[in-house]
């Protein structure tokens, strides 16, 4: 069962969050990461990664942020394994 885009938008509009964005990926339904992996990855890198990089937790390692930043979308989306 898939959620119709209209219902997804209505739910999204009810969500209260400091930052939020809705992205609908055509022909993917609830399995976007599997059915449209390149599009899904592109959206994650464009919207989620920058938000995560802005969070600093004192006393915690930044899990090699320099390495993550140095890998471009073409490297990550090439089908090669992603290493942190």
C-alpha positions as CSV (number, residue, x, y, z in Angstrom):
1,X,0.0,0.0,0.0
2,X,1.4,3.4,-1.0
3,X,0.6,6.7,0.6
4,X,-0.9,9.1,-2.0
5,X,1.2,12.3,-2.4
6,X,-1.8,14.4,-1.2
7,X,-1.9,12.5,2.1
8,X,1.9,12.7,2.5
9,X,1.8,16.5,2.1
10,X,-1.1,16.8,4.6
11,X,0.9,14.8,7.1
12,X,4.0,16.9,6.4
13,X,2.1,20.1,6.9
14,X,1.1,18.9,10.4
15,X,4.7,18.1,11.4
16,X,6.3,20.8,13.6
17,X,10.1,20.9,13.2
18,X,12.7,23.6,13.1
19,X,13.8,22.4,9.6
20,X,11.7,20.3,7.4
21,X,11.4,19.5,3.7
22,X,9.3,17.1,1.7
23,X,10.7,15.4,-1.4
24,X,8.6,13.1,-3.5
25,X,10.5,10.6,-5.6
26,X,8.5,9.3,-8.6
27,X,8.0,5.6,-9.0
28,X,9.5,4.8,-5.6
29,X,6.8,4.7,-3.0
30,X,8.1,3.7,0.4
31,X,11.1,2.0,-1.2
32,X,12.9,5.1,-2.6
33,X,16.3,4.1,-1.3
34,X,16.0,0.8,-3.2
35,X,14.0,1.7,-6.3
36,X,15.6,5.1,-7.1
37,X,18.9,4.9,-5.2
38,X,20.8,7.6,-7.2
39,X,17.9,10.1,-6.8
40,X,17.6,9.2,-3.1
41,X,21.3,9.6,-2.5
42,X,21.4,12.9,-4.3
43,X,18.7,14.3,-2.0
44,X,20.4,13.0,1.1
45,X,23.7,14.6,0.2
46,X,22.0,17.8,-0.8
47,X,19.7,18.2,2.2
48,X,20.5,15.9,5.1
49,X,24.3,15.9,5.1
50,X,24.6,19.7,5.4
51,X,22.2,19.7,8.3
52,X,24.2,16.9,10.1
53,X,27.5,18.7,9.4
54,X,26.3,21.8,11.2
55,X,25.7,19.8,14.5
56,X,28.7,19.9,16.9
57,X,28.6,17.7,20.0
58,X,31.3,18.7,22.4
59,X,33.6,15.9,23.3
60,X,32.6,13.6,20.4
61,X,34.6,12.7,17.3
62,X,33.2,14.1,14.1
63,X,33.6,10.7,12.4
64,X,36.1,11.9,9.9
65,X,34.1,14.8,8.6
66,X,37.0,15.8,6.3
67,X,36.8,12.4,4.6
68,X,33.0,12.7,4.2
69,X,33.3,16.2,2.8
70,X,36.0,15.2,0.3
71,X,33.8,12.5,-1.3
72,X,31.8,13.9,-4.1
73,X,28.4,12.7,-5.3
74,X,30.0,11.1,-8.3
75,X,32.3,9.1,-6.1
76,X,29.6,8.0,-3.7
77,X,27.0,7.3,-6.4
78,X,29.4,5.4,-8.6
79,X,28.4,2.0,-7.2
80,X,31.7,1.8,-5.3
81,X,31.5,1.1,-1.6
82,X,31.3,4.2,0.6
83,X,34.0,4.2,3.3
84,X,34.1,6.6,6.2
